[in-house]
Amino acid sequence: MSKISTKLATYFFLVVFIMEIFLMYHLHQNMLNTRVDEEFSLLLANGANHRDVLVENFTEMTIEHIVLMEKNGNREVMITNREGAVLNSSAQSTKLNEKYESLIHNLHNEEDAVIVSDWLTSPYIVSAHPYEVNDQQTGYVVMFQNTDSLNQMVDEMNRHFIISGVVILIVLLIVYFVLSKILTRPLIRMKEATEKLSKGDFNVSLPVLEKDELGELSSSIQKLANDLNHYKSERNEFLAAIAHELSTPLTYLSGYSKVAMRTELTDEERNHYLQIIGEESKRMQDLVKSLLDLSRIDETSFTVSKVYFPVRPFLETIYKLVAPSYEIKEMTLNLICEEDFQLFADPIRMEQVILNLLDNALKYSNPHSVATLHAYKKGEQTILSVTDTGIGIPADKVGYIFEKLYRVEKSRSREYGGSGIGLAVVKELVEAHGGTIEVKSVVGGGSTFQITLEES
């Protein structure tokens, strides 16, 4: 039973079949017992009625009348005296008297009772009804109910139950085939989809099902396929971008190193080429460092150890670290932190975040422009922002700047030196702190990166 449809059929059939047998048997026994009880009750009622009539008017005519009432029917009646002798009987033959002679002569019942109840093997069920008119006139009214009609009724009922059971089985088979189509077809399609995913084929399309467990499973597999397809495309783009990013400085390193080795160059020209080689080497070093940071974040192998520390000395240290770079480019960097408060974060990771943002502000701003590092409290939140008056970001590109290796101006990467990784690292680190980062930018008017950190 390797197929789920076969298992479903077997389990479904066995469970329902067992339930059907149990319920049919229970219903059959209840109906049968009810019908037999009705026969017993009817026999007792008729016998009691005859006995009451006989007690009220004990005469030969009354006895004849009672016997006459039970002739040519399914019932027979015998009226006996206290010695067990038959006064009169509705039976046409003596066989009935002979068969039950010993039973009739040994009656000692004081109340109405069924004395032969085995309707399956006995030709009659028998009830005895004692009467007493006076001390001399006592005996029994004995009723005999033929069991042929009862057995015929049971046979008819059994036949109906068999027909009903067959019909139910046919209906169950039809229901099984319908259910197997409804349940197994989408499961088979989902199995085929997962096999395609395991082989690296992520172009999977599953139908939209009902909002049940199967529908949720189908949606989950479809979402997984879409995500894997997206990650595959993203990986290919990532590898292509990395190859491009590394090939550019490598090309410069290879080309300018060959040029720098020429003997006819002046010292000034050689220093110029060596400076370019140094810049490209630094660029490769920064790129590899950013890639390592990003890989650690993706593999969740890095840790964020949050502690409380004073924010003003922390920012002043960063300011002193980057201020010389801003001065070289003739830019102004302002630090605004009007009150010293405790910041709950990882100081090493948060320093990495702010340095990345300040480096971006430096790269994408023109000389003589202004950048501002601002920190303040807002209720239970800490706000850190870096604002520049640089080239800005187009509105349709703002939503993509945190993606890996995305650059707004790919053709100008040599000019600005960006790799498209720094902001991806920033976003991952901020979110690892449980915070958020937002961007507001105007083309030609600069950008503001705002980080919001919760107190706890």
RAJO-V581879 format. One line per field, one symbol per residue. ss: DSSP state (2 for helix, 1 for strand, 0 for the rest). A space follows every 50 residues. Layout:
ss->???
//
This chain:
ss->00022222222222222222222222222222222222222222222222 22222200022222222220000011111110000111100000222220 22222000000011110000000111111111000001111111110222 22222222222222222222222222222222222222222222222200 00000000000022222222222222222222222222222222222222 22222222220000002222222222222222222222222222222200 00000011112222222222222222220001111100000111102222 22222222222220000001111111110011111111000000000222 00000000022222220000022222222222000111111100011111 111100
//
